[in-house]
Amino acid sequence: MRVLTSLRRPVVAALVLLLAYGALSLLLDSHGFLGTDTGGKVATLASMQAHDTWTHPDVGFWAEAWDPTGRVHGLIYTAHIGDQWINV
């Protein structure tokens, strides 16, 4: 019962929360992404590296024949510009 009373103090509650976040962060995938658009940026860099050029940021879209506007493209913020799918 005394532990529950201690948790009512803001400093103690904040410390417990910080320790919980720290412990849970150890379980995260070290190759994961933190932002909603980070995966698209990584895909863009991988595409540019694969083509060995900085002028080809095309990430492609496998379903372009069925969805030419890219409404359901898997990478957030990807735009269809010319004949390329750009996420920069």
The first five atom37 places (N, CA, C, CB, O) and aatype in JSON, in Angstrom:
{
  "aatype": [12, 1, 19, 10, 16, 15, 10, 1, 1, 14, 19, 19, 0, 0, 10, 19, 10, 10, 10, 0, 18, 7, 0, 10, 15, 10, 10, 10, 3, 15, 8, 7, 13, 10, 7, 16, 3, 16, 7, 7, 11, 19, 0, 16, 10, 0, 15, 12, 5, 0, 8, 3, 16, 17, 16, 8, 14, 3, 19, 7, 13, 17, 0, 6, 0, 17, 3, 14, 16, 7, 1, 19, 8, 7, 10, 9, 18, 16, 0, 8, 9, 7, 3, 5, 17, 9, 2, 19],
  "atom_mask": [
    [1, 1, 1, 1, 1],
    [1, 1, 1, 1, 1],
    [1, 1, 1, 1, 1],
    [1, 1, 1, 1, 1],
    [1, 1, 1, 1, 1],
    [1, 1, 1, 1, 1],
    [1, 1, 1, 1, 1],
    [1, 1, 1, 1, 1],
    [1, 1, 1, 1, 1],
    [1, 1, 1, 1, 1],
    [1, 1, 1, 1, 1],
    [1, 1, 1, 1, 1],
    [1, 1, 1, 1, 1],
    [1, 1, 1, 1, 1],
    [1, 1, 1, 1, 1],
    [1, 1, 1, 1, 1],
    [1, 1, 1, 1, 1],
    [1, 1, 1, 1, 1],
    [1, 1, 1, 1, 1],
    [1, 1, 1, 1, 1],
    [1, 1, 1, 1, 1],
    [1, 1, 1, 0, 1],
    [1, 1, 1, 1, 1],
    [1, 1, 1, 1, 1],
    [1, 1, 1, 1, 1],
    [1, 1, 1, 1, 1],
    [1, 1, 1, 1, 1],
    [1, 1, 1, 1, 1],
    [1, 1, 1, 1, 1],
    [1, 1, 1, 1, 1],
    [1, 1, 1, 1, 1],
    [1, 1, 1, 0, 1],
    [1, 1, 1, 1, 1],
    [1, 1, 1, 1, 1],
    [1, 1, 1, 0, 1],
    [1, 1, 1, 1, 1],
    [1, 1, 1, 1, 1],
    [1, 1, 1, 1, 1],
    [1, 1, 1, 0, 1],
    [1, 1, 1, 0, 1],
    [1, 1, 1, 1, 1],
    [1, 1, 1, 1, 1],
    [1, 1, 1, 1, 1],
    [1, 1, 1, 1, 1],
    [1, 1, 1, 1, 1],
    [1, 1, 1, 1, 1],
    [1, 1, 1, 1, 1],
    [1, 1, 1, 1, 1],
    [1, 1, 1, 1, 1],
    [1, 1, 1, 1, 1],
    [1, 1, 1, 1, 1],
    [1, 1, 1, 1, 1],
    [1, 1, 1, 1, 1],
    [1, 1, 1, 1, 1],
    [1, 1, 1, 1, 1],
    [1, 1, 1, 1, 1],
    [1, 1, 1, 1, 1],
    [1, 1, 1, 1, 1],
    [1, 1, 1, 1, 1],
    [1, 1, 1, 0, 1],
    [1, 1, 1, 1, 1],
    [1, 1, 1, 1, 1],
    [1, 1, 1, 1, 1],
    [1, 1, 1, 1, 1],
    [1, 1, 1, 1, 1],
    [1, 1, 1, 1, 1],
    [1, 1, 1, 1, 1],
    [1, 1, 1, 1, 1],
    [1, 1, 1, 1, 1],
    [1, 1, 1, 0, 1],
    [1, 1, 1, 1, 1],
    [1, 1, 1, 1, 1],
    [1, 1, 1, 1, 1],
    [1, 1, 1, 0, 1],
    [1, 1, 1, 1, 1],
    [1, 1, 1, 1, 1],
    [1, 1, 1, 1, 1],
    [1, 1, 1, 1, 1],
    [1, 1, 1, 1, 1],
    [1, 1, 1, 1, 1],
    [1, 1, 1, 1, 1],
    [1, 1, 1, 0, 1],
    [1, 1, 1, 1, 1],
    [1, 1, 1, 1, 1],
    [1, 1, 1, 1, 1],
    [1, 1, 1, 1, 1],
    [1, 1, 1, 1, 1],
    [1, 1, 1, 1, 1]
  ],
  "atom_positions": [
    [[0.82, -1.18, 0.0], [0.0, 0.0, 0.0], [0.87, 1.26, 0.0], [-0.94, -0.01, 1.21], [0.5, 2.28, -0.58]],
    [[2.02, 1.17, 0.65], [2.91, 2.33, 0.72], [3.49, 2.66, -0.66], [4.05, 2.06, 1.72], [3.73, 3.83, -0.97]],
    [[3.7, 1.64, -1.5], [4.22, 1.87, -2.86], [3.21, 2.69, -3.66], [4.51, 0.53, -3.58], [3.6, 3.61, -4.37]],
    [[1.94, 2.36, -3.56], [0.92, 3.11, -4.28], [0.86, 4.56, -3.82], [-0.43, 2.45, -4.11], [0.61, 5.46, -4.63]],
    [[1.07, 4.78, -2.54], [1.08, 6.15, -2.01], [2.28, 6.92, -2.57], [1.12, 6.13, -0.47], [2.17, 8.11, -2.86]],
    [[3.42, 6.24, -2.71], [4.62, 6.89, -3.24], [4.44, 7.27, -4.71], [5.83, 5.99, -3.07], [4.97, 8.28, -5.16]],
    [[3.7, 6.45, -5.45], [3.5, 6.73, -6.87], [2.65, 7.97, -7.11], [2.86, 5.54, -7.53], [2.62, 8.49, -8.23]],
    [[1.97, 8.44, -6.1], [1.17, 9.65, -6.26], [2.03, 10.9, -6.31], [0.16, 9.76, -5.14], [1.55, 11.96, -6.71]],
    [[3.26, 10.78, -5.92], [4.18, 11.92, -6.0], [4.66, 12.04, -7.45], [5.4, 11.74, -5.01], [5.11, 11.05, -8.03]],
    [[4.57, 13.22, -8.03], [4.93, 13.4, -9.45], [6.36, 12.98, -9.78], [4.73, 14.84, -9.84], [6.6, 12.4, -10.84]],
    [[7.3, 13.26, -8.9], [8.69, 12.93, -9.18], [8.88, 11.42, -9.22], [9.61, 13.56, -8.12], [9.58, 10.9, -10.09]],
    [[8.27, 10.71, -8.3], [8.39, 9.25, -8.25], [7.69, 8.63, -9.46], [7.79, 8.69, -6.93], [8.23, 7.72, -10.09]],
    [[6.51, 9.12, -9.78], [5.78, 8.6, -10.94], [6.55, 8.84, -12.23], [4.38, 9.25, -11.02], [6.59, 7.97, -13.1]],
    [[7.16, 10.02, -12.37], [7.96, 10.32, -13.56], [9.18, 9.42, -13.65], [8.39, 11.79, -13.55], [9.53, 8.97, -14.74]],
    [[9.81, 9.15, -12.54], [10.97, 8.27, -12.52], [10.59, 6.84, -12.91], [11.63, 8.28, -11.13], [11.3, 6.19, -13.67]],
    [[9.47, 6.36, -12.39], [8.99, 5.02, -12.74], [8.68, 4.95, -14.23], [7.74, 4.64, -11.91], [9.02, 3.97, -14.89]],
    [[8.04, 5.97, -14.76], [7.72, 6.01, -16.17], [8.98, 6.05, -17.03], [6.84, 7.22, -16.48], [9.06, 5.36, -18.05]],
    [[9.97, 6.83, -16.63], [11.23, 6.91, -17.35], [11.94, 5.56, -17.35], [12.13, 7.98, -16.72], [12.47, 5.15, -18.38]],
    [[11.94, 4.88, -16.23], [12.56, 3.55, -16.16], [11.82, 2.54, -17.03], [12.6, 3.06, -14.71], [12.44, 1.7, -17.67]],
    [[10.49, 2.63, -17.06], [9.71, 1.72, -17.91], [10.01, 1.98, -19.39], [8.19, 1.9, -17.64], [10.2, 1.04, -20.15]],
    [[10.06, 3.25, -19.8], [10.4, 3.58, -21.18], [11.8, 3.09, -21.53], [10.29, 5.08, -21.42], [12.02, 2.55, -22.61]],
    [[12.73, 3.28, -20.62], [14.1, 2.83, -20.85], [14.18, 1.32, -21.01], [0.0, 0.0, 0.0], [14.88, 0.82, -21.89]],
    [[13.47, 0.6, -20.16], [13.47, -0.87, -20.24], [12.82, -1.34, -21.53], [12.74, -1.47, -19.03], [13.32, -2.26, -22.18]],
    [[11.71, -0.72, -21.91], [11.03, -1.13, -23.14], [11.85, -0.79, -24.38], [9.67, -0.47, -23.22], [11.76, -1.5, -25.38]],
    [[12.62, 0.28, -24.34], [13.42, 0.66, -25.5], [14.5, -0.36, -25.8], [14.04, 2.02, -25.28], [14.98, -0.45, -26.93]],
    [[14.9, -1.13, -24.8], [15.91, -2.18, -25.03], [15.34, -3.32, -25.86], [16.43, -2.72, -23.68], [16.1, -4.1, -26.44]],
    [[14.03, -3.44, -25.93], [13.38, -4.5, -26.69], [13.12, -4.13, -28.15], [12.09, -4.88, -26.03], [12.72, -4.98, -28.94]],
    [[13.35, -2.87, -28.51], [13.06, -2.4, -29.87], [14.07, -2.94, -30.88], [13.04, -0.88, -29.91], [15.21, -3.24, -30.53]],
    [[13.65, -3.04, -32.11], [14.52, -3.46, -33.2], [15.47, -2.31, -33.53], [13.7, -3.87, -34.45], [15.03, -1.19, -33.78]],
    [[16.75, -2.58, -33.53], [17.74, -1.52, -33.77], [17.74, -1.07, -35.23], [19.12, -2.0, -33.38], [18.32, -0.04, -35.55]],
    [[17.1, -1.84, -36.12], [17.01, -1.46, -37.52], [15.66, -0.85, -37.87], [17.27, -2.66, -38.4], [15.34, -0.66, -39.04]],
    [[14.87, -0.53, -36.86], [13.55, 0.06, -37.08], [13.66, 1.55, -37.37], [0.0, 0.0, 0.0], [14.73, 2.15, -37.25]],
    [[12.54, 2.14, -37.74], [12.48, 3.56, -38.05], [11.57, 4.26, -37.07], [12.0, 3.79, -39.49], [10.57, 3.7, -36.63]],
    [[11.91, 5.49, -36.72], [11.15, 6.23, -35.72], [10.07, 7.13, -36.32], [12.07, 7.06, -34.9], [9.06, 7.38, -35.67]],
    [[10.27, 7.6, -37.52], [9.31, 8.51, -38.12], [8.38, 7.83, -39.1], [0.0, 0.0, 0.0], [8.64, 6.71, -39.53]],
    [[7.29, 8.51, -39.46], [6.34, 7.93, -40.39], [6.86, 7.91, -41.81], [5.04, 8.68, -40.35], [6.4, 7.11, -42.63]],
    [[7.8, 8.77, -42.13], [8.31, 8.81, -43.5], [9.76, 8.38, -43.63], [8.15, 10.2, -44.05], [10.35, 8.51, -44.7]],
    [[10.35, 7.87, -42.56], [11.76, 7.47, -42.6], [11.98, 6.29, -43.54], [12.24, 7.11, -41.21], [13.0, 6.25, -44.24]],
    [[11.05, 5.35, -43.58], [11.18, 4.19, -44.47], [11.27, 4.61, -45.92], [0.0, 0.0, 0.0], [12.04, 4.03, -46.69]],
    [[10.49, 5.6, -46.31], [10.54, 6.11, -47.68], [11.87, 6.74, -48.01], [0.0, 0.0, 0.0], [12.38, 6.59, -49.12]],
    [[12.43, 7.46, -47.06], [13.73, 8.09, -47.28], [14.83, 7.04, -47.43], [14.07, 9.05, -46.12], [15.72, 7.17, -48.27]],
    [[14.75, 5.99, -46.61], [15.73, 4.91, -46.69], [15.58, 4.18, -48.03], [15.56, 3.91, -45.51], [16.58, 3.82, -48.65]],
    [[14.34, 3.95, -48.48], [14.1, 3.3, -49.77], [14.65, 4.17, -50.91], [12.6, 3.04, -49.97], [15.21, 3.64, -51.87]],
    [[14.49, 5.48, -50.8], [15.01, 6.39, -51.82], [16.52, 6.3, -51.88], [14.57, 7.84, -51.53], [17.09, 6.2, -52.97]],
    [[17.18, 6.33, -50.73], [18.64, 6.23, -50.71], [19.11, 4.88, -51.25], [19.17, 6.43, -49.3], [20.12, 4.82, -51.95]],
    [[18.39, 3.8, -50.93], [18.76, 2.47, -51.44], [18.62, 2.42, -52.96], [17.88, 1.38, -50.79], [19.46, 1.83, -53.65]],
    [[17.56, 3.04, -53.49], [17.37, 3.08, -54.94], [18.48, 3.87, -55.62], [16.0, 3.69, -55.29], [19.01, 3.47, -56.66]],
    [[18.83, 5.0, -55.02], [19.89, 5.82, -55.58], [21.23, 5.1, -55.52], [19.98, 7.15, -54.85], [22.05, 5.23, -56.43]],
    [[21.46, 4.35, -54.46], [22.71, 3.59, -54.34], [22.73, 2.44, -55.35], [22.88, 3.06, -52.9], [23.77, 2.15, -55.94]],
    [[21.58, 1.79, -55.54], [21.52, 0.68, -56.49], [21.77, 1.14, -57.93], [20.15, -0.01, -56.41], [22.38, 0.41, -58.71]],
    [[21.32, 2.34, -58.27], [21.53, 2.88, -59.61], [22.83, 3.68, -59.7], [20.35, 3.77, -60.01], [23.18, 4.2, -60.76]],
    [[23.55, 3.77, -58.59], [24.84, 4.47, -58.51], [24.75, 5.89, -59.05], [25.9, 3.69, -59.27], [25.62, 6.34, -59.8]],
    [[23.69, 6.61, -58.65], [23.52, 7.99, -59.08], [22.69, 8.75, -58.06], [22.86, 8.06, -60.47], [21.86, 8.16, -57.36]],
    [[22.9, 10.04, -57.96], [22.1, 10.89, -57.07], [20.91, 11.48, -57.81], [22.97, 12.02, -56.49], [20.09, 12.18, -57.21]],
    [[20.81, 11.21, -59.12], [19.73, 11.81, -59.9], [18.62, 10.82, -60.22], [20.29, 12.36, -61.18], [17.76, 11.12, -61.06]],
    [[18.59, 9.67, -59.58], [17.55, 8.67, -59.84], [16.93, 8.22, -58.51], [18.14, 7.44, -60.61], [17.22, 7.13, -58.02]],
    [[16.08, 9.07, -57.92], [15.48, 8.73, -56.62], [14.19, 7.91, -56.73], [15.2, 10.0, -55.85], [13.39, 7.91, -55.8]],
    [[13.98, 7.21, -57.86], [12.74, 6.48, -58.1], [12.64, 5.26, -57.18], [12.66, 6.04, -59.57], [13.5, 4.38, -57.2]],
    [[11.57, 5.22, -56.36], [11.34, 4.06, -55.48], [10.41, 3.05, -56.13], [10.76, 4.52, -54.13], [10.23, 1.95, -55.61]],
    [[9.82, 3.4, -57.26], [8.95, 2.49, -57.99], [7.61, 2.26, -57.31], [0.0, 0.0, 0.0], [7.37, 2.7, -56.19]],
    [[6.74, 1.56, -58.03], [5.43, 1.2, -57.49], [4.95, -0.02, -58.27], [4.39, 2.39, -57.6], [4.59, 0.09, -59.44]],
    [[4.94, -1.15, -57.63], [4.63, -2.4, -58.3], [3.18, -2.46, -58.8], [4.89, -3.56, -57.36], [2.9, -3.22, -59.72]],
    [[2.28, -1.7, -58.22], [0.87, -1.76, -58.6], [0.45, -0.56, -59.46], [0.0, -1.83, -57.36], [-0.73, -0.19, -59.48]],
    [[1.4, 0.04, -60.14], [1.09, 1.24, -60.93], [0.03, 0.96, -62.0], [2.36, 1.77, -61.59], [-0.77, 1.84, -62.32]],
    [[0.02, -0.23, -62.57], [-0.96, -0.57, -63.61], [-2.39, -0.53, -63.06], [-0.67, -1.96, -64.18], [-3.32, -0.18, -63.79]],
    [[-2.57, -0.87, -61.8], [-3.89, -0.9, -61.19], [-4.23, 0.38, -60.42], [-3.99, -2.09, -60.26], [-5.4, 0.69, -60.2]],
    [[-3.2, 1.12, -60.02], [-3.39, 2.35, -59.26], [-2.45, 3.42, -59.81], [-3.15, 2.11, -57.73], [-1.46, 3.75, -59.15]],
    [[-2.73, 3.98, -60.98], [-1.81, 4.92, -61.6], [-1.62, 6.22, -60.82], [-2.3, 5.25, -62.97], [-0.63, 6.92, -61.03]],
    [[-2.53, 6.55, -59.92], [-2.37, 7.77, -59.13], [-1.54, 7.53, -57.87], [-3.74, 8.33, -58.75], [-1.1, 8.49, -57.23]],
    [[-1.32, 6.28, -57.5], [-0.54, 5.97, -56.31], [-1.27, 6.22, -55.01], [0.0, 0.0, 0.0], [-0.64, 6.44, -53.98]],
    [[-2.58, 6.19, -55.06], [-3.39, 6.48, -53.86], [-3.09, 5.5, -52.72], [-4.87, 6.43, -54.2], [-3.16, 5.87, -51.55]],
    [[-2.77, 4.27, -53.05], [-2.5, 3.28, -52.01], [-1.03, 2.84, -52.03], [-3.41, 2.05, -52.2], [-0.71, 1.7, -51.66]],
    [[-0.15, 3.73, -52.44], [1.29, 3.42, -52.43], [1.72, 3.1, -51.0], [2.13, 4.61, -53.01], [1.25, 3.74, -50.06]],
    [[2.59, 2.14, -50.85], [3.01, 1.7, -49.53], [3.9, 2.67, -48.77], [0.0, 0.0, 0.0], [4.02, 2.55, -47.55]],
    [[4.5, 3.61, -49.45], [5.37, 4.58, -48.79], [4.65, 5.92, -48.69], [6.72, 4.74, -49.56], [4.19, 6.47, -49.69]],
    [[4.56, 6.43, -47.48], [3.87, 7.7, -47.24], [4.62, 8.84, -47.94], [3.76, 7.98, -45.71], [5.85, 8.82, -48.0]],
    [[3.9, 9.8, -48.45], [4.42, 11.0, -49.11], [5.16, 10.71, -50.42], [5.35, 11.73, -48.17], [6.06, 11.47, -50.8]],
    [[4.8, 9.64, -51.1], [5.41, 9.34, -52.4], [4.58, 9.98, -53.5], [5.54, 7.79, -52.62], [3.35, 9.84, -53.52]],
    [[5.24, 10.68, -54.39], [4.55, 11.38, -55.48], [4.96, 10.8, -56.83], [4.85, 12.9, -55.44], [6.1, 10.36, -57.0]],
    [[4.04, 10.79, -57.77], [4.32, 10.34, -59.12], [4.7, 11.56, -59.96], [3.09, 9.59, -59.75], [3.85, 12.37, -60.31]],
    [[5.98, 11.67, -60.26], [6.49, 12.82, -61.0], [7.14, 12.3, -62.28], [7.52, 13.65, -60.13], [8.14, 11.59, -62.24]],
    [[6.55, 12.66, -63.41], [7.05, 12.13, -64.68], [6.83, 10.63, -64.72], [0.0, 0.0, 0.0], [5.7, 10.16, -64.55]],
    [[7.9, 9.88, -64.94], [7.78, 8.42, -64.97], [8.39, 7.79, -63.71], [8.45, 7.86, -66.22], [8.62, 6.59, -63.67]],
    [[8.65, 8.61, -62.69], [9.26, 8.12, -61.46], [8.33, 8.3, -60.26], [10.59, 8.83, -61.22], [7.48, 9.19, -60.24]],
    [[8.52, 7.46, -59.26], [7.84, 7.57, -57.98], [8.87, 8.11, -56.99], [7.23, 6.18, -57.5], [9.83, 7.42, -56.64]],
    [[8.66, 9.33, -56.56], [9.66, 10.06, -55.76], [9.2, 10.21, -54.32], [9.94, 11.44, -56.37], [8.04, 10.54, -54.05]],
    [[10.11, 9.98, -53.39], [9.84, 10.15, -51.98], [11.02, 10.9, -51.37], [9.61, 8.78, -51.28], [11.87, 10.3, -50.69]],
    [[11.08, 12.19, -51.6], [12.15, 13.02, -51.03], [11.57, 14.28, -50.43], [13.2, 13.38, -52.09], [12.31, 15.11, -49.89]]
  ]
}
